[in-house]
Amino acid sequence: MATSATQRYYRAPCPGCGAPVEFRSAQSTHAVCGYCQSTVVRSGEVLTRLGKMAELFDDHSPLQLMASGRITEGGKAQPFTLIGRLQYKGDAGVWTEWAAFLQDGTLATLGEDNGAYVFTRPIDPGRELPEAARLRIGTTTAINGKPYSVAYTGQAQLISAQGELPRLPPLGQPFGMVELRSSDGEVLSIDYGHTPPSVERGRAVLLEDLQLQGLKDESAKDEKGRQFNCPHCGAPVQVQLATTQSITCGACASIISLDDGVGGELRSAMQDEPVRPIIPLGAKGQLQGVHWQVVGFQHRMGVAPGDDEHFGWSEYLLYNQMRGFAFLVDSEEGWSMVRPTTGAPQMAASGRSATYLGTPYQLKYTYDAETTYVLGEFYWQVERGQKTSNRDFESSKGLLSMEQSKNEITWSAGDRLASDTVVKAFGLEDKKDVLQRDDPGPFVAAKGAGCGTVILIVVVLLIVLIIMSNCSGSSGSSYRSSGGSFGGYSSGGSHK
């Protein structure tokens, strides 16, 4: 465990049952007794019982209290220990934030973010923050002189807690939460459950980079509690992933919401007109040096504003325990692999270009998207008929996609993949012809042309215009290439 000579370790009997309650950090004001679940508050050397904490939602996370690791900040590695856990429920489901006690005596938060993790520290915003309602999706605000884009706004409430805690919002009482993201990959969370609001800032991390020890023994995981009967047809449904918020029944394909847990009330919605994935659920493969498993599938349709030509594409949700989630996208333009970004790319006022981590991207498509069919497990609340407004950008270095819903903006970035790469990754040589797509070359800006080339282009254009003017009728038509989305849908934000 991370310790420091400057920290005074404090232990006192629980006022509810007499069992020892420990405080490792001088900044911790609350704790939950591990024996009787009493919530206690510390005032000097006295512990006072406030009530009993609700049972934890069993998320089967590999993390647990007293797990330890190392975080590198400013080129220096510092040990930390997880001493507390807060579970929240928001617009898009349940998520967890872990209180991390560092060797220097400070506290930080290890939270979930878009199916991955983010490590944040409390900061002083340097000014009075506006009300949550005034921070609108897509707008920009400055914190300590640095611009951030508003990526998420919504309501959250504490549903349970465990261990030693620096703060403890009232149980079950909704409060506002706003998520800001910067162009260089920072995420900043504003918690309006306090007065003044508390602010934390950090970046995405990989669990494998934290060198974690003391994780739960995977071989001892009890999956029995993650099984239930479909509320529509009664068939058995088993949940495989810790972060699943929605799942489909393998028998009737109903979409089942798990936002209240397996033991809570299960809401379901029927699906018809099934779309079968070419890559089966459960398939395992290696892409970009990482071993992935296909855990979810969704088919989506898009249409350009003012157009009546619809186009479709498919997205496979991939999972790796240490890397989180990624999307394998199958469209008429080929295969691509993308992941939600932690930072917020900067889009030009015209919307025709965007810049992310110093790389400029040019707009390729603008369209409205709708989810039409889903299978498997998802870390957000997926629904048939979910709609977003999308913009796809492209550069010589990769792909960039923006999706905007009512209360959230999500950016995804990634790269194109050759069809053969997908075939080999999942060992699907028998489906090679079905998986084959037109593999376009890299997107490059047009270079300068010689005088002869320019004259030839002008002549060709004149001929085309003459032909079109002779053939067009009074009701002209427009054509749009039916490409697909570059990015997968992700209901991220607020460390979910």
Beta strands, then each sheet from edge to edge (+ up, - down):
strand 1: 10-13
strand 2: 20-23
strand 3: 30-32
strand 4: 38-43
strand 5: 46-52
strand 6: 68-73
strand 7: 76-90
strand 8: 93-102
strand 9: 107-113
strand 10: 116-123
strand 11: 140-143
strand 12: 146-165
strand 13: 175-181
strand 14: 186-191
strand 15: 198-205
strand 16: 227-229
strand 17: 236-238
strand 18: 246-248
strand 19: 255-257
strand 20: 267-269
strand 21: 284-287
strand 22: 290-303
strand 23: 310-320
strand 24: 324-331
strand 25: 334-340
strand 26: 346-347
strand 27: 353-356
strand 28: 359-378
strand 29: 387-395
strand 30: 398-404
strand 31: 409-417
sheet 1: 1+ 2-
sheet 2: 5+ 4- 3+ 12- 7+ 6-
sheet 3: 5+ 4- 3+ 12- 11+
sheet 4: 5+ 4- 3+ 12- 13+ 14- 15+ 10- 9+ 8-
sheet 5: 16+ 17-
sheet 6: 20+ 19- 18+ 28- 22+ 21-
sheet 7: 20+ 19- 18+ 28- 27+ 26-
sheet 8: 20+ 19- 18+ 28- 29+ 30- 31+ 25- 24+ 23-
end
